[in-house]
Amino acid sequence: MLETALNALAGLGVGLLVGATGVGGGAIMTPLLVLLMGVAPHTAVGTDLLYASLTKMFGVGVHGAQGRVDWQIVRRLSLGSLPAAVATLLWMRGTGMNGVREGLMIVVLGSVLILTALAMLAKPLLNRMGRELRTSDPPRFRRVQLPLTVFGGAILGFLVALTSIGAGALGAVMLVFLYPLRLTPARLVGTDLAHAIPLALVAGAGHILLGNVDFALLGQLLLGSVPGVALGAYFGGKLPEGVLRTGIAVVLAAVGVKLIG
């Protein structure tokens, strides 16, 4: 009973972050499962993918109802991310990455967390760079916008299928650079969440076939995350984005160093 309550509480905390910032479904929950709950890395990744997809559905419902999702950008990202996720899952199955090389998976998780933290800290700089490029040469910027969005989606697809990390934090960083004028902070979170759902579902389905999902743990996490993500999405626009971003980045970097060390 105590274990169920603790898992639900963890789901609530991560759900609040996901709803408010779009970050946390993989970047925080997967390390939490591995370091504090003792879950095997491949099981943590598979379980977290389904947890994240189901959790984010409720957040997108709130954001979508308030008109904060750019569906054209979601489609562009998905053109790259979904095929890349499927290809990565096939590669994992064919090469034995699934559930065999636990030490390697830990190092990969830690490395991606550090990369995510650095990207989050660089987010304002990348946004300024995107604005300058967008305003100085609009026709050229628009020509490369679509292919770069699809390519960025492919990178996210690979990382998410392998580690469950990247759809929220790295996706948001890519979007602030590629769509600096089009996406307000609220629309950025809503659009990022909306893209993460099909990506996490596809990757999660693959991990079910690989035997990497703990359904009992998944249910316990969702007990807390469903109300958490709804509350986070509702109050997200009222929170200091800069403070949240810096705080989350510091935590992710510390956890990444802990995993690698």
C-alpha positions in Angstrom: 0.0 0.0 0.0 2.8 2.4 0.9 4.6 1.6 -2.3 1.5 2.4 -4.3 1.1 5.7 -2.5 4.7 6.7 -3.2 4.5 5.8 -6.8 1.3 7.8 -7.2 3.0 10.7 -5.4 5.9 10.5 -7.9 3.4 10.5 -10.7 1.7 13.6 -9.3 4.9 15.6 -9.0 6.1 14.7 -12.5 2.6 15.3 -13.9 2.6 18.8 -12.5 5.9 19.5 -14.3 4.7 18.0 -17.6 1.5 20.0 -17.6 3.2 23.3 -16.8 6.4 23.0 -18.9 6.1 20.0 -21.2 9.2 18.6 -19.6 9.5 15.7 -17.2 7.7 12.7 -18.7 11.0 11.0 -19.6 13.7 13.4 -18.3 12.6 13.2 -14.7 10.5 10.0 -14.4 13.0 7.6 -16.0 15.9 8.5 -13.7 13.5 8.5 -10.8 12.5 5.0 -11.5 16.1 3.8 -12.0 17.8 5.6 -9.1 15.1 5.7 -6.4 12.8 2.8 -7.2 15.4 0.3 -8.4 13.6 -0.4 -11.7 15.8 -1.9 -14.5 16.7 0.8 -17.1 15.0 -0.9 -20.0 11.8 -1.5 -18.0 12.0 2.1 -16.8 12.2 3.4 -20.3 9.3 1.2 -21.6 7.0 1.9 -18.7 7.8 5.6 -18.7 7.0 5.9 -22.4 3.4 4.7 -21.9 3.1 6.7 -18.7 4.2 9.9 -20.5 1.9 9.4 -23.5 -1.2 8.8 -21.3 -0.3 11.6 -18.9 0.3 14.1 -21.7 -3.1 13.3 -23.3 -4.8 15.0 -20.4 -2.4 18.0 -20.6 -3.0 18.4 -24.3 -6.8 18.4 -23.7 -6.4 21.5 -21.5 -4.0 23.2 -23.9 -6.0 22.3 -27.0 -9.3 23.6 -25.5 -7.5 27.0 -25.0 -6.2 27.0 -28.6 -2.5 26.5 -27.6 -1.6 23.7 -30.1 -0.1 24.3 -33.5 -1.1 21.1 -35.3 0.8 21.9 -38.5 4.1 21.9 -36.5 3.0 18.7 -34.8 2.6 17.0 -38.2 6.0 18.2 -39.4 7.8 16.9 -36.3 5.9 13.6 -36.6 7.0 13.0 -40.2 10.5 12.6 -38.8 10.0 11.3 -35.3 7.6 8.4 -35.9 9.7 6.6 -38.6 12.9 7.2 -36.6 11.3 5.7 -33.5 10.2 2.6 -35.3 13.7 2.2 -36.9 15.3 2.6 -33.5 13.1 -0.1 -31.9 14.0 -2.5 -34.8 17.7 -1.7 -34.3 17.4 -2.3 -30.5 15.8 -5.7 -31.1 18.3 -6.7 -33.8 21.4 -5.7 -31.9 20.4 -6.9 -28.4 20.3 -3.4 -26.9 17.1 -4.4 -25.2 17.5 -5.4 -21.6 21.0 -6.8 -22.1 23.6 -4.0 -21.7 22.3 -2.4 -18.5 25.6 -0.5 -18.0 25.5 1.0 -21.4 21.9 2.0 -21.0 22.7 3.8 -17.8 25.5 5.8 -19.5 23.3 6.7 -22.4 20.5 7.9 -20.1 23.0 10.0 -18.1 24.5 11.5 -21.3 21.1 12.4 -22.8 20.1 14.0 -19.5 23.2 16.2 -19.5 22.6 17.1 -23.1 19.0 18.0 -22.3 20.1 20.2 -19.4 22.5 22.1 -21.5 19.9 22.6 -24.2 17.4 24.0 -21.7 20.0 26.5 -20.4 20.8 27.6 -24.0 17.1 28.0 -24.9 16.9 31.8 -24.6 20.1 32.1 -26.8 18.7 29.8 -29.4 15.5 31.7 -29.4 17.3 35.0 -30.1 19.4 33.4 -32.8 16.2 32.1 -34.5 14.6 35.6 -34.3 17.6 37.2 -35.9 17.7 34.7 -38.7 13.9 34.8 -39.2 13.8 38.6 -39.4 17.0 39.2 -41.4 16.3 36.7 -44.3 12.6 35.5 -44.0 12.5 33.7 -47.4 15.6 31.6 -46.8 14.5 30.8 -43.2 11.1 29.6 -44.4 12.8 27.3 -47.1 14.8 25.5 -44.5 12.2 25.5 -41.7 10.3 22.4 -42.9 13.3 20.1 -43.6 14.9 21.1 -40.3 11.7 20.4 -38.4 11.4 17.0 -39.9 15.1 16.3 -39.2 14.8 17.5 -35.7 11.8 15.2 -35.3 13.9 12.3 -36.4 16.5 13.1 -33.8 13.8 13.2 -31.1 12.3 9.9 -32.4 15.7 8.1 -32.0 16.4 9.5 -28.5 12.9 8.9 -27.2 12.7 5.3 -28.4 16.1 4.6 -26.9 15.9 6.5 -23.6 12.3 7.9 -23.3 14.0 11.3 -22.9 13.9 14.3 -25.3 10.3 14.8 -26.6 9.6 17.5 -24.1 12.8 19.4 -23.3 14.8 19.0 -26.5 11.6 19.3 -28.6 10.9 22.7 -27.0 14.4 23.9 -27.6 14.2 23.0 -31.2 10.9 24.7 -31.6 12.0 28.0 -30.1 14.8 28.2 -32.7 12.8 27.1 -35.7 9.5 29.0 -34.9 10.7 32.0 -32.8 7.9 34.3 -33.9 5.1 31.8 -34.4 5.0 30.1 -31.0 4.2 32.0 -27.8 5.4 30.3 -24.6 2.0 28.8 -24.0 1.6 27.5 -27.6 5.2 26.1 -27.4 4.2 23.9 -24.4 0.9 22.8 -26.0 2.5 22.0 -29.3 5.4 20.2 -27.8 3.1 18.1 -25.7 0.9 17.3 -28.6 3.8 15.9 -30.7 5.1 13.9 -27.7 1.9 11.8 -27.5 2.0 9.9 -30.8 5.8 9.6 -30.5 5.6 8.1 -27.0 2.7 5.8 -28.0 4.6 4.4 -30.9 7.8 4.0 -28.9 5.9 2.6 -26.0 4.1 0.0 -28.2 7.4 -1.2 -29.4 8.7 -1.6 -25.8 5.6 -3.6 -25.0 6.6 -6.0 -27.7 10.1 -6.1 -26.3 8.7 -6.9 -22.9 9.9 -3.7 -21.2 6.7 -2.5 -19.6 5.6 -3.0 -15.9 1.8 -2.5 -16.1 1.3 -2.5 -12.3 3.8 0.3 -11.9 2.3 2.1 -14.8 -1.1 2.1 -13.2 0.2 3.4 -9.9 2.1 6.3 -11.6 -1.0 7.3 -13.5 -3.1 7.6 -10.3 -1.1 10.7 -9.4 -0.2 12.0 -12.8 -3.6 12.4 -14.3 -4.8 15.1 -11.8 -1.2 16.5 -11.7 -0.9 17.2 -15.4 -4.3 18.8 -15.6 -3.4 21.2 -12.7 0.0 21.9 -14.2 -1.5 22.7 -17.6 -4.1 25.0 -16.0 -1.6 27.0 -13.9 1.4 26.7 -16.3 1.0 30.1 -17.9 1.2 31.7 -14.4 4.5 30.3 -13.4 8.0 31.9 -13.9 9.3 30.1 -16.9 12.9 31.2 -16.5 13.1 30.0 -12.9 11.5 26.7 -13.8 13.7 26.1 -16.7 16.9 26.8 -14.8 15.8 24.7 -11.8 14.9 21.7 -14.0 18.1 22.0 -16.0 20.2 21.9 -12.8 18.4 18.8 -11.5 18.7 17.0 -14.8 22.4 17.7 -15.1 23.0 16.5 -11.5 21.1 13.3 -12.1 22.9 12.8 -15.4 26.3 13.1 -13.7 25.1 10.7 -11.0 24.0 8.1 -13.5 27.3 8.3 -15.5 29.4 8.3 -12.3 
